[in-house]
Amino acid sequence: MDIKSMYFDELNEWVKEKGQPQFRAKQIFEWMHKKYVASPSEMTNIPKTLVAALEDDFVCIKEEMRQTSKTDGTIKFLYRLYDNQMIETVFMRHDYGNSICISSQAGCRMGCKFCASTIGGLIRNLTASEMLEQVYASMRATGEKISNIVVMGTGEPLDNYDNLVRFIRLISDERGYNISQRNITVSSCGIVPMIKKLADEKFTITFALSLHAPADEERQKLMPIAVKYNLDEVMDACRYYFEKTGRRLTFEYSLVKGENDSVVQAEKLAKLLKGINCHVNLIPVNPISERNYCRSDKNSVEKFKLTLEKKSINVTIRRSVGSDIDAACGQLRRKYIKKNQEEADEIMRKN
């Protein structure tokens, strides 16, 4: 396991094995998680021999590209990992503070029809340190602190369960960055057993279900995972999550023109969610070139929202940020990979 992915007790054992006093573990942990240094060489109070040992297994990610919105200052980072895989991270500024949307996998195998992240499938899971580094590298780049974290970028977080849990525990450790778990949201397309397992962790994080349709047949058209777990099973898992944690549920609903944005479907959704302590987040979908799905028009979005409100469902329309950059999840990564593949193919043709 790499150094940055270690819990404090594990790091303590590592330091002991190196023949170093225990206080070194606290120093190293703070350098990584309070001061979020990019290299062990920046740990000025650590002996050089220990710095050299740290460098053998110290994870850092490299900024490959960034796009900054001229309208709201949102930044989309493209980061390169040690094995040259690319991941996206989005840094957003709000009145209440800065938030960040991080990726949990390089690629994704869930196959949601309107998402660019899943094109090309899953390459691999990210380690806890690679998830942490998206937060830390973005703060290093901007010089600004982050108050809210959303695990909703490329990948299905619950498909990378152990690393996700390790990330949550590390980022909220009081000896490190110490973010409140209440300021962390984890989004899933609905892997039922893992939702229940997450509930049993008794975290105080917010769980967000990517719902996107109010009935099984409609959901299956958009999300292959819905074939494996029907809505009754998914909603039962969500209720279990609330019972175990007491945390209000969030339901993400991407509005796709002509697919799931009618008033009738809004009424079905209200019926599905009746009696559940929840919030619905409506998201007009960002179109991507590889898919034929279109964003719902403003009138349809407003009608959908109003229908839910009339049924006493707590609902908001997600504020569009970074609309002048590659906004769709996975879009910048996909564009970069495609461009580089085309360039490589061109070189091969010339040779």
Secondary structure, 3 states (H helix, E strand, C coil): CCHHHCCHHHHHHHHHHCCCCCHHHHHHHHHHHCCCCCCHHHCCCCCHHHHHHHHCCCCCCEEEEEEECCCCCCEEEEEECCCCCEEEEEEEEECCEEEEEECCEEECCCCCCCCCCCCCCEEEECCHHHHHHHHHHHHHHHCCCCCEEEECCCCCHHHHHHHHHHHHHHHCCCCCCCCCHHHEEEEECCCHHHHHHHHHCCCCCEEEEECCCCCHHHHHHHCCHHHHCCHHHHHHHHHHHHHHHCCCEEEEEEEECCCCCCHHHHHHHHHHHCCCCEEEEEEECCCCCCCCCCECCHHHHHHHHHHHHHCCCCEEECCCCCCCCCCCCCHHHHHHHHHHHHHHHHHHHHC
